[in-house]
Amino acid sequence: MATGGMERLQESLEDIIEKLRVIGVIAGDYQLENAAVFKDKIRELVESMQKVSDLKGELEDVRIPLEVIEHVDKGKNPELFTQQCLQETLEKCSAMKRKQEAYKDFREQLIQELSKAFPDVIQKYTSDQGQGSKNMAS
């Protein structure tokens, strides 16, 4: 996706928000003599909305997770959702590292205990493992 399309979308949305604010001010103090100005502002708003609609072709490859939309619908900041996802990912990564370390420690203990009971078999196993890792590195 071109970042230019995203920038134009943001600018267009900011423009729409400003036009809505102006329309709200005019409508809040509506005078019959302001009807032409009000009509022009509504027309400008529609044109701005059309510009946003025209940008959809540039943004087709943007995928927004449903959870983000639900988060925004609840009035929450989407950046908080991203931060929460990142935090959960870091926690899962940390848990996975702890599991890997536990399996590594278990493997070492298992080999150590099995070497007491079956020294010949374990010696052959560890030498085969060493040869396998050398072959993979080549």
N, CA, C and O of each residue as an XYZ file, in Angstrom:
552
protein
N       0.841     -1.175      0.000
C       0.000      0.000      0.000
C       0.881      1.231      0.000
O       1.888      1.286      0.706
N       0.506      2.201     -0.778
C       1.249      3.453     -0.820
C       0.890      4.289      0.399
O      -0.282      4.456      0.737
N       1.915      4.807      1.045
C       1.645      5.641      2.212
C       0.989      6.943      1.794
O       0.323      7.591      2.602
N       1.169      7.331      0.543
C       0.512      8.536      0.041
C      -0.993      8.436      0.114
O      -1.666      9.410      0.451
N      -1.529      7.269     -0.197
C      -2.973      7.059     -0.111
C      -3.470      7.189      1.307
O      -4.537      7.752      1.550
N      -2.695      6.667      2.253
C      -3.070      6.752      3.655
C      -3.015      8.203      4.136
O      -3.876      8.649      4.895
N      -1.993      8.930      3.683
C      -1.864     10.347      4.058
C      -3.026     11.163      3.488
O      -3.598     12.008      4.175
N      -3.366     10.900      2.226
C      -4.500     11.615      1.616
C      -5.799     11.287      2.339
O      -6.654     12.155      2.514
N      -5.948     10.029      2.759
C      -7.140      9.641      3.505
C      -7.207     10.406      4.821
O      -8.261     10.928      5.184
N      -6.099     10.475      5.529
C      -6.080     11.184      6.797
C      -6.407     12.666      6.599
O      -7.191     13.236      7.357
N      -5.810     13.282      5.589
C      -6.095     14.687      5.304
C      -7.567     14.885      4.958
O      -8.190     15.847      5.408
N      -8.119     13.984      4.165
C      -9.529     14.092      3.780
C     -10.433     13.944      4.988
O     -11.417     14.672      5.118
N     -10.114     13.016      5.871
C     -10.936     12.821      7.074
C     -10.863     14.037      8.001
O     -11.865     14.440      8.593
N      -9.671     14.612      8.117
C      -9.533     15.829      8.920
C     -10.346     16.961      8.310
O     -10.970     17.739      9.033
N     -10.343     17.057      6.980
C     -11.127     18.068      6.275
C     -12.626     17.864      6.528
O     -13.362     18.827      6.742
N     -13.064     16.617      6.502
C     -14.477     16.310      6.745
C     -14.862     16.695      8.172
O     -15.930     17.264      8.397
N     -14.002     16.388      9.124
C     -14.286     16.725     10.521
C     -14.423     18.236     10.682
O     -15.325     18.713     11.371
N     -13.532     18.979     10.049
C     -13.606     20.438     10.131
C     -14.888     20.961      9.480
O     -15.542     21.855     10.017
N     -15.239     20.401      8.329
C     -16.477     20.837      7.658
C     -17.707     20.511      8.505
O     -18.651     21.299      8.560
N     -17.695     19.367      9.153
C     -18.812     19.011     10.041
C     -18.897     19.980     11.219
O     -19.990     20.346     11.652
N     -17.750     20.390     11.729
C     -17.741     21.351     12.830
C     -18.359     22.675     12.389
O     -19.183     23.250     13.100
N     -17.954     23.155     11.206
C     -18.488     24.416     10.682
C     -19.990     24.292     10.429
O     -20.755     25.201     10.753
N     -20.406     23.172      9.854
C     -21.844     22.957      9.597
C     -22.608     22.946     10.915
O     -23.715     23.478     10.994
N     -22.032     22.349     11.940
C     -22.682     22.327     13.255
C     -22.859     23.725     13.826
O     -23.889     24.033     14.424
N     -21.846     24.574     13.638
C     -21.933     25.960     14.116
C     -23.033     26.700     13.361
O     -23.848     27.403     13.959
N     -23.046     26.532     12.043
C     -24.057     27.217     11.229
C     -25.453     26.713     11.597
O     -26.383     27.508     11.733
N     -25.601     25.408     11.757
C     -26.917     24.846     12.072
C     -27.365     25.244     13.472
O     -28.559     25.410     13.722
N     -26.405     25.397     14.388
C     -26.759     25.777     15.762
C     -27.319     27.178     15.857
O     -28.085     27.483     16.771
N     -26.945     28.028     14.925
C     -27.432     29.412     14.914
C     -28.006     29.701     13.528
O     -27.642     30.683     12.881
N     -28.898     28.837     13.093
C     -29.410     28.920     11.729
C     -30.272     30.165     11.545
O     -31.188     30.440     12.320
N     -29.942     30.899     10.495
C     -30.707     32.078     10.082
C     -31.075     31.860      8.616
O     -30.303     31.271      7.860
N     -32.205     32.316      8.235
C     -32.659     32.126      6.862
C     -31.674     32.736      5.863
O     -31.494     32.204      4.768
N     -31.044     33.839      6.233
C     -30.083     34.460      5.318
C     -28.799     33.641      5.176
O     -28.019     33.876      4.253
N     -28.568     32.671      6.088
C     -27.400     31.796      6.000
C     -27.681     30.517      5.207
O     -26.826     29.634      5.139
N     -28.847     30.410      4.620
C     -29.237     29.190      3.914
C     -28.281     28.877      2.757
O     -27.930     27.717      2.541
N     -27.867     29.885      2.029
C     -26.965     29.663      0.890
C     -25.601     29.171      1.379
O     -25.017     28.261      0.790
N     -25.099     29.771      2.452
C     -23.812     29.347      3.013
C     -23.927     27.916      3.525
O     -23.040     27.091      3.304
N     -25.036     27.634      4.213
C     -25.270     26.288      4.748
C     -25.304     25.261      3.614
O     -24.703     24.191      3.711
N     -26.016     25.605      2.536
C     -26.110     24.719      1.384
C     -24.731     24.482      0.773
O     -24.407     23.350      0.412
N     -23.912     25.535      0.650
C     -22.556     25.403      0.101
C     -21.688     24.494      0.975
O     -20.927     23.674      0.461
N     -21.805     24.642      2.274
C     -21.010     23.821      3.190
C     -21.419     22.348      3.096
O     -20.568     21.461      3.162
N     -22.704     22.090      2.945
C     -23.181     20.708      2.778
C     -22.642     20.135      1.472
O     -22.208     18.984      1.428
N     -22.669     20.948      0.394
C     -22.138     20.506     -0.893
C     -20.639     20.203     -0.783
O     -20.176     19.200     -1.326
N     -19.881     21.048     -0.093
C     -18.454     20.821      0.109
C     -18.219     19.539      0.902
O     -17.282     18.791      0.622
N     -19.074     19.290      1.894
C     -18.963     18.071      2.697
C     -19.172     16.839      1.826
O     -18.424     15.866      1.930
N     -20.174     16.877      0.978
C     -20.450     15.754      0.081
C     -19.274     15.530     -0.864
O     -18.893     14.387     -1.117
N     -18.697     16.607     -1.386
C     -17.526     16.484     -2.264
C     -16.344     15.857     -1.524
O     -15.627     15.025     -2.079
N     -16.150     16.260     -0.278
C     -15.054     15.690      0.525
C     -15.285     14.206      0.776
O     -14.350     13.406      0.747
N     -16.536     13.850      1.023
C     -16.858     12.442      1.235
C     -16.640     11.646     -0.051
O     -16.235     10.485      0.003
N     -16.901     12.253     -1.188
C     -16.667     11.596     -2.467
C     -15.172     11.350     -2.668
O     -14.777     10.311     -3.197
N     -14.332     12.319     -2.240
C     -12.878     12.136     -2.330
C     -12.432     10.928     -1.506
O     -11.575     10.157     -1.939
N     -13.012     10.770     -0.324
C     -12.678      9.615      0.514
C     -13.094      8.339     -0.194
O     -12.352      7.357     -0.202
N     -14.268      8.351     -0.782
C     -14.750      7.178     -1.508
C     -13.833      6.850     -2.685
O     -13.596      5.680     -2.985
N     -13.318      7.889     -3.352
C     -12.419      7.674     -4.495
C     -11.085      7.063     -4.069
O     -10.416      6.422     -4.880
N     -10.695      7.249     -2.820
C      -9.422      6.712     -2.326
C      -9.475      5.213     -2.043
O      -8.437      4.591     -1.817
N     -10.666      4.630     -2.053
C     -10.775      3.225     -1.664
C      -9.965      2.297     -2.567
O      -9.504      1.250     -2.111
N      -9.786      2.652     -3.817
C      -8.988      1.833     -4.723
C      -7.524      1.762     -4.304
O      -6.859      0.747     -4.508
N      -7.031      2.847     -3.719
C      -5.634      2.880     -3.277
C      -5.427      2.123     -1.966
O      -4.295      1.802     -1.606
N      -6.498      1.844     -1.267
C      -6.388      1.253      0.061
C      -6.974     -0.148      0.125
O      -7.295     -0.637      1.208
N      -7.116     -0.800     -1.029
C      -7.745     -2.127     -1.056
C      -6.959     -3.180     -0.297
O      -7.545     -4.118      0.243
N      -5.641     -3.041     -0.248
C      -4.833     -4.061      0.417
C      -4.718     -3.854      1.925
O      -4.030     -4.618      2.601
N      -5.377     -2.839      2.454
C      -5.359     -2.595      3.896
C      -6.365     -3.530      4.551
O      -7.544     -3.541      4.197
N      -5.886     -4.308      5.503
C      -6.744     -5.233      6.230
C      -6.764     -4.805      7.690
O      -5.717     -4.710      8.331
N      -7.941     -4.550      8.205
C      -8.086     -4.142      9.594
C      -8.776     -5.281     10.342
O      -9.879     -5.686      9.976
N      -8.135     -5.793     11.381
C      -8.756     -6.882     12.146
C     -10.085     -6.442     12.761
O     -10.233     -5.300     13.194
N     -11.032     -7.349     12.791
C     -12.347     -7.065     13.347
C     -12.234     -6.592     14.790
O     -13.018     -5.752     15.232
N     -11.266     -7.126     15.524
C     -11.096     -6.740     16.923
C     -10.778     -5.251     17.053
O     -11.217     -4.606     18.005
N     -10.022     -4.703     16.106
C      -9.686     -3.277     16.148
C     -10.950     -2.451     15.936
O     -11.174     -1.456     16.625
N     -11.765     -2.866     14.988
C     -13.016     -2.145     14.721
C     -13.923     -2.194     15.947
O     -14.520     -1.184     16.319
N     -14.027     -3.363     16.573
C     -14.838     -3.482     17.790
C     -14.282     -2.595     18.896
O     -15.042     -1.975     19.640
N     -12.972     -2.534     19.003
C     -12.297     -1.706     20.007
C     -12.663     -0.232     19.796
O     -12.983      0.480     20.748
N     -12.609      0.211     18.538
C     -12.946      1.598     18.206
C     -14.431      1.851     18.454
O     -14.799      2.914     18.954
N     -15.289      0.887     18.112
C     -16.726      1.036     18.343
C     -17.047      1.238     19.819
O     -18.042      1.876     20.162
N     -16.211      0.697     20.678
C     -16.401      0.861     22.117
C     -15.845      2.194     22.614
O     -15.893      2.496     23.807
N     -15.314      2.987     21.678
C     -14.785      4.297     22.028
C     -13.364      4.270     22.555
O     -12.910      5.223     23.188
N     -12.662      3.176     22.291
C     -11.289      3.044     22.780
C     -10.298      3.371     21.667
O     -10.607      3.251     20.481
N      -9.122      3.780     22.070
C      -8.059      4.149     21.136
C      -7.480      2.892     20.486
O      -7.087      1.967     21.197
N      -7.419      2.834     19.153
C      -6.859      1.646     18.489
C      -5.390      1.420     18.822
O      -4.910      0.290     18.744
N      -4.668      2.477     19.191
C      -3.270      2.303     19.573
C      -3.153      1.491     20.865
O      -2.181      0.761     21.059
N      -4.149      1.623     21.744
C      -4.150      0.817     22.971
C      -4.338     -0.657     22.635
O      -3.765     -1.524     23.294
N      -5.141     -0.942     21.609
C      -5.331     -2.322     21.165
C      -3.995     -2.879     20.656
O      -3.612     -4.002     20.982
N      -3.301     -2.074     19.856
C      -2.007     -2.505     19.324
C      -1.014     -2.742     20.459
O      -0.268     -3.720     20.445
N      -1.011     -1.849     21.431
C      -0.114     -1.995     22.580
C      -0.441     -3.264     23.358
O       0.457     -3.986     23.791
N      -1.728     -3.529     23.532
C      -2.157     -4.731     24.252
C      -1.718     -5.994     23.487
O      -1.224     -6.944     24.095
N      -1.896     -6.004     22.179
C      -1.470     -7.154     21.362
C       0.034     -7.357     21.456
O       0.502     -8.490     21.570
N       0.784     -6.283     21.410
C       2.237     -6.377     21.515
C       2.636     -6.940     22.877
O       3.518     -7.793     22.967
N       1.982     -6.458     23.936
C       2.284     -6.948     25.271
C       1.981     -8.446     25.384
O       2.775     -9.200     25.946
N       0.836     -8.875     24.850
C       0.484    -10.294     24.888
C       1.493    -11.130     24.103
O       1.860    -12.225     24.530
N       1.938    -10.619     22.961
C       2.921    -11.331     22.155
C       4.245    -11.473     22.903
O       4.870    -12.533     22.881
N       4.665    -10.401     23.560
C       5.904    -10.462     24.340
C       5.792    -11.460     25.484
O       6.744    -12.183     25.778
N       4.623    -11.500     26.130
C       4.411    -12.459     27.220
C       4.447    -13.896     26.692
O       5.037    -14.773     27.323
N       3.819    -14.138     25.540
C       3.830    -15.483     24.948
C       5.249    -15.873     24.537
O       5.654    -17.024     24.705
N       5.993    -14.924     24.004
C       7.376    -15.192     23.600
C       8.217    -15.553     24.823
O       9.025    -16.481     24.783
N       8.021    -14.823     25.884
C       8.750    -15.093     27.120
C       8.388    -16.478     27.662
O       9.264    -17.225     28.099
N       7.106    -16.816     27.631
C       6.667    -18.135     28.092
C       7.269    -19.237     27.221
O       7.661    -20.288     27.729
N       7.341    -19.001     25.911
C       7.912    -19.993     25.001
C       9.403    -20.189     25.284
O       9.902    -21.314     25.247
N      10.107    -19.096     25.564
C      11.528    -19.214     25.891
C      11.716    -20.033     27.168
O      12.626    -20.857     27.257
N      10.848    -19.800     28.156
C      10.938    -20.578     29.396
C      10.676    -22.051     29.129
O      11.334    -22.909     29.717
N       9.724    -22.361     28.251
C       9.443    -23.754     27.902
C      10.633    -24.379     27.189
O      11.001    -25.519     27.472
N      11.234    -23.637     26.268
C      12.398    -24.156     25.549
C      13.533    -24.462     26.520
O      14.193    -25.495     26.412
N      13.751    -23.567     27.455
C      14.798    -23.797     28.454
C      14.482    -25.015     29.308
O      15.373    -25.798     29.638
N      13.205    -25.174     29.666
C      12.802    -26.327     30.477
C      13.035    -27.622     29.699
O      13.541    -28.595     30.260
N      12.670    -27.644     28.409
C      12.897    -28.848     27.592
C      14.394    -29.125     27.423
O      14.825    -30.278     27.443
N      15.169    -28.071     27.257
C      16.614    -28.237     27.123
C      17.197    -28.842     28.409
O      18.001    -29.773     28.365
N      16.775    -28.292     29.545
C      17.243    -28.827     30.833
C      16.794    -30.272     31.016
O      17.561    -31.112     31.485
N      15.533    -30.561     30.639
C      15.022    -31.927     30.757
C      15.830    -32.886     29.881
O      16.175    -33.987     30.310
N      16.129    -32.462     28.656
C      16.908    -33.303     27.741
C      18.275    -33.619     28.339
O      18.733    -34.762     28.322
N      18.916    -32.575     28.868
C      20.240    -32.782     29.456
C      20.179    -33.746     30.644
O      21.032    -34.621     30.788
N      19.167    -33.577     31.486
C      19.008    -34.476     32.637
C      18.704    -35.893     32.180
O      19.234    -36.856     32.735
N      17.855    -36.021     31.175
C      17.485    -37.337     30.656
C      18.714    -38.055     30.100
O      18.942    -39.229     30.390
N      19.496    -37.341     29.305
C      20.721    -37.946     28.741
C      21.673    -38.340     29.870
O      22.299    -39.399     29.826
N      21.772    -37.492     30.863
C      22.660    -37.777     31.994
C      22.220    -39.040     32.742
O      23.048    -39.889     33.070
N      20.936    -39.157     33.005
C      20.423    -40.322     33.729
C      20.479    -41.582     32.862
O      20.820    -42.659     33.352
N      20.146    -41.450     31.577
C      20.202    -42.616     30.698
C      21.636    -43.090     30.477
O      21.882    -44.282     30.293
N      22.580    -42.147     30.497
C      23.972    -42.554     30.309
C      24.467    -43.404     31.479
O      25.397    -44.194     31.320
N      23.863    -43.250     32.629
C      24.214    -44.105     33.768
C      23.698    -45.520     33.549
O      24.376    -46.495     33.873
N      22.485    -45.626     32.994
C      21.875    -46.939     32.791
C      22.327    -47.591     31.480
O      22.512    -48.807     31.435
N      22.506    -46.809     30.425
C      22.863    -47.335     29.104
C      24.015    -46.514     28.517
O      23.814    -45.784     27.546
N      25.196    -46.622     29.079
C      26.298    -45.752     28.623
C      26.663    -45.935     27.153
O      26.943    -44.948     26.473
N      26.670    -47.167     26.641
C      27.053    -47.399     25.249
C      26.043    -46.773     24.290
O      26.416    -46.124     23.313
N      24.784    -46.974     24.580
C      23.722    -46.453     23.704
C      23.746    -44.926     23.692
O      23.649    -44.306     22.633
N      23.872    -44.335     24.854
C      23.862    -42.871     24.938
C      25.118    -42.282     24.301
O      25.053    -41.217     23.685
N      26.252    -42.954     24.439
C      27.475    -42.471     23.807
C      27.314    -42.459     22.285
O      27.711    -41.503     21.619
N      26.729    -43.527     21.745
C      26.488    -43.594     20.302
C      25.485    -42.515     19.887
O      25.660    -41.859     18.860
N      24.428    -42.336     20.697
C      23.399    -41.322     20.407
C      24.018    -39.917     20.367
O      23.779    -39.160     19.427
N      24.799    -39.580     21.370
C      25.390    -38.236     21.409
C      26.405    -38.041     20.281
O      26.516    -36.942     19.738
N      27.135    -39.075     19.927
C      28.080    -38.924     18.805
C      27.325    -38.784     17.489
O      27.730    -38.013     16.618
N      26.217    -39.534     17.339
C      25.382    -39.391     16.135
C      24.788    -37.990     16.057
O      24.714    -37.402     14.979
N      24.371    -37.463     17.188
C      23.797    -36.102     17.219
C      24.849    -35.071     16.815
O      24.549    -34.121     16.093
N      26.057    -35.260     17.276
C      27.145    -34.359     16.903
C      27.428    -34.407     15.414
O      27.667    -33.371     14.795
N      27.404    -35.624     14.820
C      27.634    -35.776     13.385
C      26.492    -35.145     12.596
O      26.714    -34.513     11.563
N      25.262    -35.320     13.093
C      24.093    -34.755     12.398
C      24.146    -33.239     12.346
O      23.829    -32.643     11.316
N      24.540    -32.609     13.440
C      24.603    -31.141     13.444
C      25.749    -30.649     12.571
O      25.651    -29.568     11.990
N      26.853    -31.425     12.460
C      27.956    -31.039     11.571
C      27.519    -31.143     10.124
O      27.871    -30.290      9.309
N      26.750    -32.185      9.788
C      26.262    -32.350      8.407
C      25.294    -31.254      8.038
O      25.298    -30.785      6.900
N      24.464    -30.835      8.971
C      23.494    -29.774      8.698
C      24.192    -28.440      8.479
O      23.737    -27.616      7.686
N      25.299    -28.233      9.186
C      26.026    -26.966      9.050
C      26.733    -26.867      7.714
O      26.992    -25.761      7.241
N      27.055    -27.998      7.089
C      27.799    -27.995      5.816
C      26.954    -27.555      4.667
O      27.433    -27.500      3.534
